Amino acid sequence: MKAWPVFAILVIQGLLFLAHWFVYSTFIAFWPGLAPAGTAELRIAMLVLAFSFVVASLLSFRYSNPLVRAIYWAAAVWLGFLNFFFWASVLIRLAWFAVRISHLVANSAAIRAPLAATIYTIAALTGIYGLINARIIRVRRVAVHIPDLPQAWHGRKGVLLSDLHLGPINGVRFCRRLVALVSSFHPDVVFLPGDLFDGTKGDLDRLLSPFHQLSAPLGTYFSTGNHEEFTSPALYIEAIKRVGVRVLANEQVVVDGLRIAGVLYHDSSSPLHMRAALSGMRPESLENERTQPGILLNHAPTRLPIVEQAGFSLQLSGHTHGGQFVPYTWITRRIYGRFTRGLHRFGSLQVYTSTGAGTWGPPMRVGTRPEIVLLEFI
């Protein structure tokens, strides 16, 4: 293994260990009457849980069987609850500090345990809500006006389906459910802008098997996301091709006068490579480039000036998950701004960023909703 992945794993594991220690120490501090045996058992449990997600992730990259999937699911769910327990612990300590310095409560010690119990209960209920919310797929209908859209495309419907993250958590049943939902709209075209897979080891053909039932008269198109490029993109690309999906790897097709293009994720992460990839897709004449509108599948909502200059009318993206759950919803907003989710304009370019249908890591959503997007071309 190269040095940088080892370093990244150590940093992540260190942060997880510190988060678990903080939650444990806060819990113990606000339940001082806990028996020594209970304290020792909790300490051991938290120590095991501190290493659970990293170990489960490493196992999922090498093995695919029911035991590994169960371990990964349990570790991922706990990671989500840890997030809410961590911020609950921060809030408990801040609230307790406020109580102590305000002198508004005569016997502050009496509310110590109830205060912590209330906040931890809210955190646990938030995690439960997140688990449920992540499984309720919303359908978002968006009317898209593209200048100079060929007459044949007016009134047609497309589906944007991003970030399924098929793998240990989102399996074949999840995929079958989404394909059935997409098929119920009878779309003319389907767009898959990356992270169809989670990047872990698995039976790729089985995970994708429901796509054999997906029929879009004008085709189904895919471009890679970062999770397809964790290991060998070729493995995922070949599996996707086998179910009849057209993979657009820095290439474009013209369908009834509308360009549909896709860029590889690793090229989109570099301005120089992105510019070169899009330049290779340009029509032969500048006149055609100006008059022929185009849709670009670009996994992340980035490199917008380059995409606009390349003459595309609409970019379809995913990647952000909208932040998936708080507080990362705020952090993601800081990174991507208004392009974190929804339809927005960048000059002459329109950008739609989907919050995605699946989840990565904890199968939770708080502050965001999973979605598939029904595009109506007008």
N, C-alpha and C positions, 0 to 999 in steps of 0.2 A: 504494500500500500504506500502511496506517495505521502510525503511529509505533511502537505497542507490538509488532507482529509483527517489525518491523525490529530493534528492540532485543532481542527474544527470540532472533532468529536470530544476532545479533552475540554475545550472551552464550554461546549454545550453541557457536558456532564458536570463540570464544575458549577455552572449556573444552576442546574437542576438540584445539585446537592445543597447549595446555599438556600435555594427557595424552600426545599423540604425542611432544612434546619430552622429557618425562620418561622414556618408554620408550626413545627413541633414546639419550638421554644415559646411561641405565643400561646399555644394551647396549654402547655404546662403552667405557664405563668398565671393564666387566668382560671386554672383549676388546681390550686395549690394543695387541695386535699386528696388528690388522686393517689391511690395506694402505690407503694414502690413497685409491686409486681406489675401493675397496670402501666406504670411509667416505662418500665423496662420493655414490656411487650410492644408498646406504642413506638418506642425508640427503634426497636428491631424492624417493625413493620415499615416505618418511614425510611429506614436505611435501605431496605429491599426495594421499596417503591421509587426511591431516588435514582436507582440504576435501571428501573424496569423499561423505560421507553427507549433508551439508547440500546440496551441489550436486545429488545424486541425488534427494533429497526434493523440492527445488524443481522439478526437471524432471518428477517424477512427478505433481505437482499441475497441470501444464500439458499434458503429453503422455502418450500411451499407445501404445507400440509395442514390438516385441521388443528394440530396442536400449536404450531407457530402462528396461525391466524388467530386462534383464541388468545394466545399470549399478547399478540400485537393489539388486538381489540381491547383487552383489559387495560393494557398499559396506556393506550391512546385515550381511553375514556378517563382514566385516572389523571392523565396529564391535563385534560380539560378542567376537571374538578380542582386540581392543584392550582390552576390559574386563578379561579374564583376564591379558593381558600387563601391564597397568597395575598390578594388584594383585600380580602376580608380581614386578614391579620394586620395589614397596614392600617385599615380603617379602625379596627379595635384599639390599636395602640394610640392612634390620634384622638379617638373619642375619649379614651381613658385619660389621656393627658389634658383634654379640654375639661373633663369633669373635675380633675384634681385641682386645676388652677382657677376654675370658676367659683368653687366653694358653694355651688348651688344645691348640692346634695349633702345633707347632714352626715349620713353614714355612707360614704362612697364605697367602702369595702363590701357593703351588702349588695350593690348592683354590679360588682365586678364580674361574677360568673354569668348572671342573666344577660349582661351586655354582650359578652362574647358569644353566648349561646344564640342570642337573637341574630347577630350578624352572621355567624357561621351557618345558621339555618337558612337565612336568605341566600347565602352563597351556594348552598347545596341545592336549593330550589331553582336557582338560576341555572345551575348545571343541568338539572333535569329538564327544565324548559328548553335549554340549548339542544339536548339530545332529541327531543320531540320536534322542535322547529326545523332541525336539519333534515328531517325526513319528509317534510311537507313541501313538495315541489310546487312553486308558483309558476303560472304562465303569464308572461308579460307581453302585451301586444304593442308593437311600435310601428307607426307609419313612417316610412323613409322616403323623402323626396330627393332624387338624384337628378341634377341638371343633365339635360341631353340624354336621359334614359331612353333606350330603344323602345319603340312602341310595343314590341312583343312582350316587354317586361312589365308594362303597366298592369296592375291588378294581380300580379303573381305574388306567391307567398314563399318565404324562406324561413327556415328555422335555424337559429343560432344556439348551438349546444356545446358548452365549454366545460372544462375542468370536471370531468366525471371521476377521475382518480380511481379507476378500476384497480382493485388489488385486494389486500387482506380484509378491508372493511367494506368497501363498495364492490360487491361481487356480481355474479351473473344475474341474480334476481333483480338487483338494482338496475343493471343495464337493461334487462328485459322490460322492466317497468317504464324506463325512460323512452325506449324505442317504441313501445306501445303508445305512449303519450304523444310522441312526435308523429307517429303514423296516423293518429286520429285527426290530425290537422290536414292531412293530405298535402304536404308541402311540395312545391315545385322543385326546391333545391334545399340542401342541408349544409350548414357550415360548422366545422369542428376546429376551432382555433387552439388546439393544443391541450396537453395534460389529459388526454383520454385515459392514460394509465397512470398509476401511482409511482411507477419506476421500480417496484419491487419484483421479486421472482414470482412466477405464477404460470398457469396454463393460459397463455394469451389467446389462443384460438377459442377456448371455452368461454373466457370472459367476454369476448367479442361476438360470440355466436348469435346473439339476438339481432345483430346488424344485418344478418342474411335476410331478415324479414322487413328491412327498411327499404322502401322504394320511393325514390324521388326522381321524377322524369328527367330533370335537368342535371342530376348527379348529386353525390355527396362528396364534399371536399374537406381535406384535413391538412393542417400544418403543425409542425412539432411544437411542443411546449418544453419547459425546462425539465419536467419529470421524464419525458421520453429520452432525454439526453444525459440522465444520470449515469447510465452505463453505456450500452451499445444501442444507438438509435435504430440501427438496421433491423434488430430483432423486432422492435415494435412496428416499424414501418412495413416490414414484410407481412406481419400478422394483420395489419390494417388493410393492406392491399388485398389480402386473401378473402376479405368479406366484401369486396367490391367498392371500397372507398378509394377515391382518387387522392393520392398524396401529392401535394404541391410543395416540392422542395426547391425553393428559389426558382419557381417557374409559374407560368400562367397559361390559362386556356381562355378562349373566346367563345362565349355561349350566346347565340342570338344577338351579337353585337355588344355584349357586356363582358369586359375582362374580369376574370376571377383568378386571383394570384395568391400565393402563399410563400412565406419566408421562414427559413429554419431559425429556431430560437437562438442558437449560438451566433448566427450572423446578425440577428437583430440587436444583440447585446453590444455590438461595436458599431459606432457611426460609420467608420470606414468600410466595414464589411457589409453593412446595411445598404450603403449607397451603391456599392458594387453589385450587390444582389439585385437591387431594383433596376439598376442601369441595364443589367442583362435581360430584363423583361420588357424593355421599351419596344414599342412598335417601330417598324422600319423608318417611318417618316414622322417628323415633328407634327405635321398636320394631323395625322391619325391619332397621335398621342393626345392632342388637344381636344379632339372631337369624340374620342371613344372613352366613355366613363369606365371606371374600374373599381372593383372591391378587393381589398387586401386582407388576408388572414395573417395577423401578426399577434402572437400570443400575448405579449404585454403591451399596454397602451403607451409605448415609447417611440422615440425617433419620429415624432409627428412632423417636424419641419421637412425631413427627408422624404417622408411619404407624400406630403403635400406637393413638394417639388417634383416628385415622380409622376404626378398627374392623376393620382387615385382620388376617387370621390368619397369612398367610404372605407373605413378600417374597422374590422371586427376583432375584438380582443377579449381576453379573460384574465387569468393569472392572479388578479388581486383578491378574489373571493369577497371583495368589499371589506376586507380585514377579517372576515369570518366571525370573530367574536371580540367583544370589548376586553381590554383597551386597544387591541390591535386595529380596530376600526379607525381609531383616531390616528394611529401611526401610519397606516396605509394612506389615509387622506393627506397626511403631510408629505408623503412621497409622490403620490400621483395626482394630487389636487382634485379638480373637478372631474378628471378622467378616471377616477377610482371606480365609478359605476355609472351606467346610464348612457344616454345619447347626448353628445356635446359637439360643438364645432371648433375646429382649429383652422382659421382662415377659410379656404375653399374646401377643406377636408372635414367630413363628419366622422366621428369616432363613437362607436358603441362598445362599452366595456361591460361584459356580463359578470355578475357575481358568481356564476357557475352553478352547476347542478350538484356537484359532490363536495367533499371536504378533504382536507389533508390533515393528518395527525388526529386531534380530537374530533370525533364526529358530532360536533356541536356548532350551532350558530346562534349568536346573541347579538342583536343589532344589525343583522343582515338576514337575507332570505335566499334560499336556493332557488334558481330559476331556469326555465328555458324561455327563449325569446322568439316570438312569432313576428317576423318582419313582413310588413305589407308594403310592396313597392308601388309608389304613386307618381 
